[in-house]
Amino acid sequence: LVGQWLLGGHAALGSGSQLRKPSADAIAAAPGKHVGVYVMLPLWSVGDDGSLNEGMSTWLNGTKNSGADGIMVDVWWGLTEKASQVYDFMPYQQLVTMACALGLKVQMVASFHQCGGNVGDDCSIPLPGFVRNNTDIWYTDAQGRQNTEYISLWADAVKLGDGRTPLQMYAQWFQALSDAFAPSLGNTIVELQVGLGPCGELRYPSYYSENGWSYPGIGQFQCYDPHALESLAASAPAGTNWTAPPAGLGDYNSKPSDSSAFFFQTGYKTEVGQHFLEWYSGGLIRHASEVLGEARRVFSTLPLAAKVAGMHWWYDHDSHAAELTAGYYNTNAHNAYLPIAQMLKTHDVSLDFTCMEMRNSEQSGAENNPEALVGQVARAARDAGIELGGENALARYDETAYEQIVEYKPVLSSFTYLRLSATLLGSGLEAFSGFVGRMQGGAVGKEATGGRLRR
């Protein structure tokens, strides 16, 4: 039954069959499977002065008491390399020592993005100053607004002010991280999730609230910086004038049915539209492959992961508009997630995916289908032969959300809960501990939830 769910159809791939999730019996048949559960620490676990948050001991003990396997922590580029090629991981080394003493494992995130400006961001950690003082290397929208969350992938090979390219910077940071944590790699530190874009996700910053976006807007394509426009022009087939982004793209808060967004009604189906989408999504995959290649050269045996965003709104619209602007070409009979998974396979990298807690019944108004989206990504990971890790997209403490996540247990290798909070360690601790037990191999399904498992 789990296999049937994974093989379920998907409208963008031209299949009319319906996606089927695992039944309660299928889930309950695998109670002995241990899916490790990790808890994301607050974004501000390390202060700008290089000190651990004073609540760290309480947080770690609370995580231990919940039964979780370990923690996930953002290792911020902006805090660890404040001056070019001068690295300081001291507070993170202290954190790993504390976690080890409690028997907690650590998932690290190579956070090459800024903190601030996105949903859930509760602090401000910019990129290093020697990066921020460069021009023309930032994702740019049609209005010319630059986004300094993450260096544009189109500038990966551009020499910056300190004489290095972004790819060289990432590679040298990986080496410094490896040197600093060599005794713990593969022991206390069990995974490095490699940041590949805004929020650490492999995507473009298409839906950025500081540029005026609000849910459920389709977002904007981020391909107007000089290096992106040069690449697009160079990609145009001979004899065509497909050298600029197409017209009719709307704005951040357009719906795909708006007259100003006619690209998402007809334009995406045209030859020039298809070429543009292939170029845009292809750039994302190339960027990920190059950064992950550098990471794998340094971390030859450590498990690596890459995070893909859960763009569930407008998923059931023929254009998959919100996915397209984020870089996921999931229409015109293209499966956006299989090429990504296949690229990850070449570097022996697992795929981490969000919105595992969402039910279709909870989402409305934007042709949402988070359950079908999760199923499509799970099939892509399976078909590519890589492991799938999960996350929740929004903070939830209720049994309904936990039940939904447990239903995906048969296809998950690990789950990381977003995020540690006073509520989680207080009134939410009992429910969370029960969820952890089910994911780690305890009873699942109806018996564990009092018959309330819904499909």
NURODREN-151895 format. One record per residue: z, x, y of N, C-alpha, C in turn. Coordinates in steps of 0.02 Angstrom, whole numbers, plus 50000, padded with zeros to 5 digits. Example, Ala and Ser with C-alpha at 12.3 -4.5 7.8 and 13.67 -1.06 7.14 Angstrom:
# residues 2
503905066049716503905061549775503905066049835/503545064249888503575068449947503945064550002/
//
This chain:
# residues 455
500005004149940500005000050000500005004350063/500365009950060500345014450117499645017150127/499305018750071498625021150075498155015950105/498265009450087497855004250116497935003950191/498555004750214498685004750286498295010350320/498335016350290497995022150320497245021250320/496975017450273496255016450269496025010350307/496485006950341496305000950378495775002350430/495414997050451494854997850496495074999050568/494575000650610494705001950680494074999950718/494154995850769493574992950803493104998350831/493385003750858492965008750888492535012350837/492725012050775492355015450722491875010850686/491815004750712491325000150685491544996550623/492184995850609492424992350551492744985850571/492634980650532492914974250548493564972750512/493774977050466494384975650428494994976850471/495544973850452496154974250491496604979850467/496924983250513497404988450496498004985350462/498234988350408498804985850372499344991150370/499934989250390500504993850389500834993650321/501244998650304501584998550240502044992450235/502074989650176502524984050165503244986750159/503724982150163504424984050154504534987250086/504184984750035504254987549968503994994749965/503434995950001503165002850002503635007650035/503955005350089504435009650124505045010950081/505305005650051505905006350010505785010549948/505145011349929504985015249869505065022749881/505155024749945505215031949960505875033549993/506435030949968507065032150002507285039350000/507055043149950507285049949942506935054949987/506405052850022506045057350065506465059050126/506535065450140506915067650199506435068850256/506475064750307506105065750369506605068150421/506555074450440507035077250488507015073650554/507605072450582507665069050647507965073950697/507625074550754507835079050807507935074950871/508375077350913508525073750976508315078151035/507895075451078507695079151138508275079751186/508405085851208508915086951259508655084651327/509095083351375508875081651442508415086951471/507955084851514507475089551544507825094851584/508405093351610508775097951653509325101651614/509185103251552509685106851511509825113851538/509335116751571509415123351603509295122451677/509765124851718509695124151790509255129551820/509075128451883508645133251918508975140051925/509645140151922510005146551928510055150151861/509725147351809509725150651744510335149351702/510715144151718511315142651679511215136351637/511545136151580511535130151539511935124651573/511715118451563512085112751590512795112751561/513285111251603513985111551581514145106551526/513705101551517513825096651464513535098551397/513245104551391512875106351332513295106051268/513915108551270514335108451210514455101251186/514575096751234514675089751216514045086751186/513475088351216512845085651190512715088051119/512815094451107512675097151041513155094350988/513795093751006514265090850959514115083550945/513895079950997513705073050987513095072350941/512615076850950512035076950906512235078350835/512675083150826512925084750759513275078750728/513685075250767514045069450741513585063650722/512995063450753512525058050737512195059150669/512245065250643511915066850579511215069550587/510965069950649510285072450660510225079750637/509615081650620509485088350595509525093650650/509365091650711509365096650764509155093750831/508925098250874508755096550943508055098950959/507775096051012507165098751042507325100451114/507065106051138507205108151207506565110851239/506455108851302505905111651341506085118551366/505665123451350505745130251376505245130851433/505495130051494505055129251552504765135851575/504105135951582503765141851610504035143451679/504145138151719504375139151787505075142051793/505465141851739506135144851740506165151551705/505705152851660505745158851618505295164551641/504825163251687504405168551714504325167251789/504855168051825504835166651897504425171851935/504405177851909503975183051936503485185151883/502895186951902502365188551854502585193851804/502555191951740502705196351683503425198751681/503865195151714504585196451710504895190351677/505145191251616505345185551575506105185351567/506385179351569507105178651560507235172351518/507435173251456507575167651411508325167051396/508735170351436509445170851421509785164051408/509705159051452510055152651438509815149451373/509185150151357508935147351295509195151151234/509285157651242509595161551188510315159251176/510675157751230511355155151223511345148351188/510855144151205510795137551174510665138151099/510215142651080510065143551009510675146050971/511055150451002511675152950970512165147250959/512245142851009512695137151003512455132350948/511805131050946511535126550895511635129450825/511515135850819511595139150754512315138550729/512795139350774513505138950755513685132050728/513325126950750513455120050728513015118050669/512575122550649512115120850594511545116450615/511395116350679510835112350705510205116550709/509645113550691508995116850698508715115450767/508225119550788507955119050856507195118650853/506925113450885506215113150900506145115250973/505735120350986505615122451055504945119751079/504905118451144504275116451176504075121751226/503485124551217503215129251267502955125051325/503365124051375503225119251429502875122851486/502205122951483501795126051534501625121251590/501965115551591501845110451642502455110051689/502375106651744502945105551789503335099451765/503955099151784504355093051774504415089651841/504235083251843504275079551905503635075651918/503715069151931503135065051949502895060351895/503185060851834502975056651779503545052051756/503375047151715503865042551688504405046451651/505035045351669505585048651635505795055351663/505385058051709505565064551740506155063451787/506705066951773507305066151814507535072651846/507065077251853507215083551888506555086351913/506595091751950505995095051977505985102351957/505505104151915505415111051894504675112651901/504485115851956503775117351967503535123251925/502895124351925502615130351892502835136551932/502775142451902502985148551938502615149252004/502955152152053502655153052118502015157052118/501965162152074501365166252072500775162452044/500895156652014500365152151992500205147052047/500735144252077500635139052127500255141452189/500275147852202499955150252264499205151452256/498925149352199498205149852189497865143252209/497235143752227496855137752247496285136552199/496035130452199495445128352160495545129052084/496165128952061496285129351989496635123151963/496645117852003497045111951985496585106051968/496825101951921496465095751908496395091851973/495805088951984495645085652046495295079052032/495495073852069495185067252058494605066152106/494295060252102493695058952141493825058952216/494445057752236494625057852307494805064852332/494785069852287494945076652306495675078352302/496085073852274496795075252268496925079952209/497275085452223497425090352171498085088652137/498115090252074498725089052034498975095752009/499565097652031499835104252014500325104051955/500275098951914500705098551854500545104051804/499905105551798499665109951744498995112851767/498875119151752498245122351772497665118751739/497145117451777496545114251750496265118451692/496095115051638495815118651581495155122051598/494825119451650494195122551671494295129351704/494925131051719495085137551749495395142251698/495355140751634495675144851583495475152151586/494845153551604494595160451603494525163351673/494825160051723494775162351793495355167051809/495205172851836495735177551854496115174851915/496775174651909497185172151964497435178052006/497875176552052498095181552101498415187652071/498745187052013499075192851984498615196751937/497975194851935497485198551895497405196051824/497785190951805497735188151737497415181251738/497095179451683496855172651675497425168351648/497385161751655497905157451625497985158651550/497435159551514497495160851442497875167251429/497765172451468498145178651460498885177551476/499025173351526499715171851543500065168351485/499735163351456500035159851400500165164551342/499665168851327499725173451271500315178251280/500385180951340500925185751353501605182251353/501625176051376502255172251373502445170951300/501955169351258502105168451186502415174751157/502135180451174502395186751147503105188051172/503225186651235503905187551262504405182851227/504195176751215504625171951179504775174451109/504255176851075504345179451008504825185351007/504755189851054505195195751057505925193651069/506015188651113506695186651131507055182951075/506675179551032506995175350981506825177450910/506595183550901506375185850835506865184450779/507525185750788507985184450731508055177050713/507885172550758507995165450746507375161650725/506785164850732506165161350716506125160050641/506005153750624505965151850554506635150450523/507175151750560507845150350536508135144650577/508475146350631508725141050676508145137650712/507665141550736507075138750769506565137050716/506445130650706506025128550650505325126350672/505205125850738504545123650761504465125450835/503845127150854503665127850924503105122850938/503255118150982502745113551005502415116651066/501765117551063501405121151116501155116151168/501395116951229501175112551283500445113851300/500055108451306499335109051317499085104951375/499555102251416499345098151471499945095051506/499835090351550500395086951584500865083851534/501505084151549502025081751503502015085351436/501675091051433501625094851370501125091851322/500745086751343500295083151299499575085651307/499195085251253498485086951255498115081051287/498045081351352497695076051390497595078451461/497195074651497497115075551568497645071451605/497815073351667498315069551705497995063351737/497735058951697497345053251721497775047751750/498395047351729498835041951753499465045051783/499415046951845499935050751880500215046351936/500845044651930501135039851977501125042352049/501185048852059501185051452128500495050752162/499975049452122499315048052150499195040552156/499715036652144499655029452153499565025352090/499525028652032499425024851970500035020751952/499925014851926500455010951896500175007451835/500595006251787500395003051724500174995851739/499624993351709499194996451658498524998851684/498505002351740497885004851767497515009351718/496855009551724496445013451677496495020951691/496735022751752496765029851770496105032351796/496085038651814495485041851841495315048051802/494665049351795494435055651766494635061351813/494845066951783495095072651821494615078551812/494035078151845493515083151832493135085051896/493495085151952493165086452015493365093152047/493725097352009493855104052036493225108252028/493155113652067492525117452066492315119851997/492795121951957492625124651891492395119151843/492695113251849492475107551809491775105451827/491635104851892490975102651914490445107751894/490615114151897490145119351876490005118751802/490515117551762490425116851690489995110651674/490125105151707489745099051695489015100051712/488875103251769488185104551788487835108951737/488185113951713487885118551664487755115151597/488125109751583488045106251519487465101451517/487165100051574486635095051578486035097151537/485775092851493485175094551455484585095951501/484145100251480483555101951520483155095651536/482935095251597482525089551617482925083551640/483595084051641484015078551665484365080651730/484625075651764485035077151824485745074951812/485995075851750486665073751732487175079051752/487175080651815487565086351839488205084351875/488345077951880488945075551915489245069751876/489885068351886490195062651853489815056251869/489785051551823489415045251835489755040851887/489405035751909489675031051958490045025351922/490395021351962490705015451936491335016751896/491735021651916492315023651877492955020151900/492915016151953493515012651977494025017352007/494645014952009495185019252034495775019051984/496325022152004496885022851957497115016151928/497115010951968497395004551947496874999251931/496255001451921495734996651901495864994051831/495584988251818495524985751750494804986951728/494674987551663493984988951642493494983351659/493744977451676493304971951694493144971651769/493464975951809493344975851881492624977951898/492354975051950491654976651970491584983851991/492124986852017492084993852038492124998651979/492274996051920492355000251861491824998451809/491204997651832490674995451786490495000551733/490715006851743490605011851690490925009651625/491495006251629491865004151570491604997551541/491084994851571490754988951545490094990751512/489704994851545489044996651518488905004151521/489175007551573488985014551584489165019251527/489725017851494489945022351441489465022251381/489055017051376488595016451320487925020051332/487785021751395487145024851411487125032151389/486525034951388486465041951367486855046551414/486805045351479487165049651526487915048651519/488125042451506488835041051496489105044451434/488715044251380488935047451318488965055051327/488485057751362488495065051374489125066951413/489265063151465489855064651506490495064351464/490565059251423491175058451383491235063951330/490675066051302490695071551253490905078051288/490635079251348490835085251385491575085051403/491805079451428492495078751453492995079551395/492875076051341493335076551284493265083251248/492655085851247492555092451215492925097951250/492975097551317493345102551354494075102751334/494355096751322495055096251302495175099751234/494725098551187494795101551121494695109051123/494215111351163494115118551169494735121951198/495005118851250495605121651282496175122251232/496295116851195496835116951145496725122351093/496115122951070495965127851019496095134951043/495915136351105496015143051132496755144651142/497135139951169497845141151180498215141651113/498045137251067498375137451001498175143750962/497575146050973497365152350941497805158150964/497965158251029498405163451055499105162751026/499345156551022500015155450994500045157550921/499535155850883499545157550811499495164950800/499145168550845499105175850837499805179050845/500225176150887500895178750897501375176150843/501345169650830501805166550782501415165150717/501345170250677500905169750618501175164950565/501835164150561502125159950508502535154150534/502745154150596503155148850623502755142350627/503035136750605502695130350613502555128850687/501935127050702501735125250770501525117950771/501605114850829501415107850837501075106950904/500675101650909500365099750972500445092250981/500575090151042500735083151055500135079451086/499995073651058499455069251083499775062951111/499525060651168499825054951203499625048251170/500075043451173499945036851145499675032051198/499025032051208498695027951259498535021051228/499045016851226498975010551190498695004951232/498685005651299498425000151340497665000751345/497334995051342496604994251339496314996951274/496734997951224496495000351159496024995351127/496154988851136495724983851106495134981851151/495064984951208494454984051248493914988451219/493304986051219492754989851187492694997051215/492854997951278492775004651308493345009351294/493945006651275494555010851269494665014751333/494645011151390494605014251456495155019351470/495785017551457496335022151472496305028451429/496065027751368495985033651325495435038151353/494895035151376494325039151401494535043551459/494885040751508495065044751567495565050251549/495955049151496496435054251473496105059651431/495465058551411495105063551372494995061851300/495165055851279495095053751209494485049251203/493935052051177493305048451170493335044151108/493575037951118493725033651061493315027251062/492675027851081492225022251081491525024751062/491025020451063490355022351043490355025250972/490765022250927490825024450858491105031450852/491435033950905491775040450902492505039350885/492765043450841493485043450826493795049250865/494145047550918494405052850962494885057550927/495255055050878495825058750852495655063150792/495125061550757494945065750700494705072650721/494275073450772494095080250794494695084250819/495165080850851495775084350872496165086750812/496255082350763496625084250702496275089850664/495615089650661495245094850626495305101550662/495305101350729495425107550767496125110250753/496625105850752497305108150737497345111250668/496975108550621496975111250552496735118450552/496255120250594495995127150594496525132150615/497035129850651497575134250673498225132950635/498205128750584498795126950545499335124150591/499145119150630499595116050679499665108650662/500275106150666500395099050652500275094850716/500205088350707500065083750762500695079650775/500905079550838501485075450858501225069650899/501435063550881501175057650915501735053050938/501605049550994502115045451024502025038051008/502395033851041502405026451038502545023750968/502925027350928503085025150861503555019050861/503885017850917504375012350919504055005750941/503435005950963503125000150995502824995250944/502934988850957502624983450918502114979950963/501594977550932501084973850970501394967851005/501874964750973502174958651001502564959951065/502734966351077503104968151137502644969951195/502004970651181501524972951232501024967351245/500864966251308500384960951324500064962351391/499494959251403499174959451469498664964951478/498604969551431498134975051440497784976751374/497664971551334497324972451270497634978251231/498304978351230498684983651196498644982951121/498694988551087498754988451014499064995050990/499704996151006500005002450986500035003450910/500104998050872500154998750800499495001150770/498934998450794498285000750770498155007950791/498375009750851498295016550876498675021450832/499305020050816499695024450772499355025050705/499105019450679498765019750615498145024050616/497755023750670497165027850676497345035250678/497855036950715498065043950720498345046450653/498715042150619498985044050553498425045350504/497905041250506497335042450461496985048950478/496915050350544496585056550564496975062650539/497635062450545498045068050521497975068850446/497995063150410497925063550338497245066250318/496705063750350496035065950332495915073250348/496255075750399496185082850417496635087350376/497115084450341497575088250300498115091750338/498375088450392498915091350431499515086550431/500095089250448500695085050452500715081150517/501055075450514501125071050571501855070450590/502035072150651502695071050678502675065250726/503245061950736503255056150779503765056650834/503665052750887504135051950942504115044650965/504645042450997504625036251035504395037751106/504015033151136503755034251203504265032751257/504695027851244505195025651293505875025451260/506395026451299507075026451272507245019551244/507435019251182507635012951150508255014351107/508715009451106509335010251067509435004451019/508935000251012509004993950974508734994550904/508984990350860508784990450791508044988750782/507784984450825507074982650820506634988850826/506794993250873506404999450881506505004050821/507115004650798507245009050740506875006550678/506875000050668506514997250610505774998950613/505494998450673504784999950680504635007150662/505055011750684504955018850669505025020150594/505535017050563505645018050492505035015850451/504665010950475504075008750439503555014250433/503565019050479503085024550476503345030450435/503935029950409504235035550373503785038450318/503415034350280503005037250226502485042250250/502285041950314501755046550337502015051850385/502665052050397502935056850445503255062850411/503195068650443503535074650419504175075850458/504215073250521504815073850561504775068550616/505345067250647505365062650704505825065450757/505595065250820505995067750875506145061950922/506795060750932507015054950972507055056751046/506745052551087506775053251159507265048151187/507815050151213508075056651228508825056251226/509175061851220509905061951221510165059151287/510665054751282510945051751343511665049551328/512015047651381512705045151372512705038851330/512185034651338512145028551298512055030151224/511615034951209511495036751139512125039151105/512515043351140513115046251110513725041651119/513635036151153514185031351163514065025051123/513875019751158513785013251125513205013151076/512735017851083512165017951038512235022450978/512805025850971512865030950919512845027950849/513195022350837513225019550770512525017550745/512145014050788511475011950768511025017950757/511075023050801510655028950793510825032650729/511465033250713511665036750652511395033150590/511405026550592511115022850536510365024050529/510015024450585509305026050585509185033050556/509585037850578509515044650553509605044850477/510095041250452510215041150380509625038450342/509315033250368508725030350334508135035150335/508045038750390507485043450394507595049450349/508225051350340508375057350300508395056150225/508325050050205508305048750133508755043150110/509135040150156509555034550138509145028350127/509485022850111509135016550098508735014550160/508135011950148507715009550202507475002550184/507154999350232506884992750217507414987350226/507304981750192507724975950202508454977150186/508594980950132509294981850112509684985650165/509344990150201509694994150251509784990450317/509384985350328509394982050394509594974750389/509914972950336510154966150329509604960950324/509024963050296508484958250287508074957050351/508174961250402507844959950465507204963950475/506984967450422506374971450430505784966950442/505424968150498504854964150514504224968450513/503674965350495503054969050489502534966250538/
//
